[in-house]
Amino acid sequence: MTRHKKIILVIDNDGGFIGSFKRVLARKEFDDDFTCEGVVPSSADLFDDCIRQAAPFLSRPEQITAVLIDIVLDETVKPTEKAIDSIDRSGLDVAAELRKTLPTTPILGMTQWGKVQSLLTDLTLDENLDGVLLKNILISLGFSKSKFNEYIFKASKKSAKRRSGGTLAVEDTDEVSIIKSGKQLSTLNISNDRITAYQATLVGSHIFDSILYTAFGDAIGNIKYFIPGFSGAMLFEVNLRPGHTDESQAAMTSWILKVSKEKEKLEAELRKHAELKLLGIEKEFYPSLLKEELISVGSWHAMITQKEIDSQTLYSYLQTNPNPKTIVELIDKGLKNFLSQLFGKSVENPQIIWQTYYKLTAKEIAAILAILDDKRTTFRHHAGSEMGVAIDRLEKFVDSNGSSERSLYIYNKDVDTRRIHGDFHSRNVLVSPDKMKITTIDFPNIGQDHAAKDFSKLETDLIFSAMDSYSGADTDWNSLTAWQSILSCLEWDADFFDEHSPAVATELSYIHIISVLRACAKSILPTLTSEEYLISLLYYSLKLLPYPDISLPKKAFALQYTNKILEQLSARIE
């Protein structure tokens, strides 16, 4: 089935601006999911020309994510405060006409005349616009994908307020009270962090209202966007009190609302929940369901699992610069308890490790080779000419699905297999530091598999996703030098699974966290070898390369990291 991209419709008499804006969106990799379509009126009747050119897009309104309209389409009279009564505002007439076909779509006005206060005032008060943008900002060097997503997100909320007839109270704090059928359902407090324009089109829509009402009914509380992993589903943390009870008397409950159009994936998670109950795993080690079936509204589907009030993702917790001692205890106690309960009994089988557990799929091979080919020059420019040699070696390895490194490819041993989680990364792991407890957002896959996978996947995610992401250093090419110390973790030999404490006990060190994680792995999996662990690290590091969430400097470091693993495996495996 052909996948139709969502449309950003831009209406402007300046085709040069539209071209510049398209190039900016492409540079920011925004065109992966969206296509920017331009309407450039040129006839004497600007209004009719705009509507005529926009008609093909208006015939499929469900694809339009947002509309950007230059309000002053005719600049015959230069906009000034003195000429305010003569300034063209035909863009407002176009917006009013588009609103008839696009009642729920965010429509934003654009102008380059930011100093004409009277014009800006008129635009701000216009009932058909959900916001006003200055054109020079949209094509400036500082413009970012996240900033544009934020504009669309806020416009969506304003659009929702307009549709509700004023019953939505939107404050500067982004807090929204939803009123439906005379009942207060909930109070939304939605964080803008990493919410995309595509996701913003759902928030504030009648579909989202219906999902909330079906799930929580007559409830009071708050919602915030919850950063998920790489699955593509939208996650929201919902904290609420049932009914209109007094705040001091009502017990707060916390839930994870997962919303997706991929019904099959959500149904698979429900089946996992049923399997976990049959296996007899203690309930405290996996989330309980609010409802045993999916909530379906149109093409959207949702499931709700309970979350402990004080828990947060490991990813978020690490951004708070926690006490290193607490992190060590969380891994040594919480993680060990969780995985020991999940893993169950060991089943050992002699296996050729790479070929049995880590062969890349055709899709993965294509994606990895594409990023290596596309960014080769960039990686070599920032990481040095030796990067070319590393890329050549990795290309051969990936293209041959491992057979270019013969000793690694045929390495075999008695492998410890367990019931693994299968998607064990920092944005899926929930931590409760006060209770020294670890659980996960998703239900475990519980398939019998190489037991090292959960540990190695978490380790690579900590390095390439969590480390330095909060400070923004993960986007700084100069950080490549600082990250070189992480490579030493691959060189550990007899002490590969030992704890390596930092020189300063109060300093949060990812090398320390990695060593504690490996020590935990060895305590649960006593026959685990450094060779099979390195093979597992290699696999997950390669898989991260195409992920859009991973910054280019981190991808360059991943190439250095995977090349180092190949060097170590060549030396360790005879």
QUISUL-V974913 format. One line per field, one symbol per residue. phi: phi as a letter, one per 20 degrees, with the letter a starting at -180 (. if undefined). burial: 1 if it has 24 or more other ideal C-beta (glycine too) atoms within 12 Angstrom, else 0. A space follows every 50 residues. Layout:
# QUISUL-V974913
phi: ???
burial: ???
This chain:
# QUISUL-V974913
phi: .feeffddeddbfdfffffffffffffelfefdcceddcdfcefeggfff fffegffffcgfeeeacdcffeeddgeffbffegfdffcfffffffffff edfdefddecbddfeeffffffffeffeddqcceffffdefefcffffgf gfgffffffffffemneeeedfemeceedblmdeeadecefefmeeffff fefnefffgffffffdleccrbcbfdfeedfnfedceddbdfmeefgfde efcccdedcbeegfffffffffgffffffnfgffebfeefcfcfeccmee cbcccfcfgeebfggffffelffgfffgffffdffffffffffmffcdbf befffedcfffgffffffffffffdgfffffedofffffffgfffffffe loffdgfffdfcafeedceefnbecfededdcgfelccccfeffflefbg ffgffffffffffedegmfffnffdefffgfffgfffffeegdfdgdefd fffdfeefcfffffffffffgffecfefdffffffffgffffffgefffe ffgffffffffffffffffffeee
burial: 00000111111111001100110110011100110111111000011001 10110011001011111111111110001000000011111111111110 11011111111110010011011001011111111001100010110111 11111111111110000101000101111100011111111101111111 11111011111111111111111111111110111111111000000000 00111111111010010111011001000010001111111001100001 11111111001111111110010101111111111111111111000000 11110111010001100110110011001001100010011011101110 11001001101010111111111111111111100111111111111111 11111111111111111110000100001100100110110100011011 00000001111111111111111110111111111111111111111111 111111111111111111100110
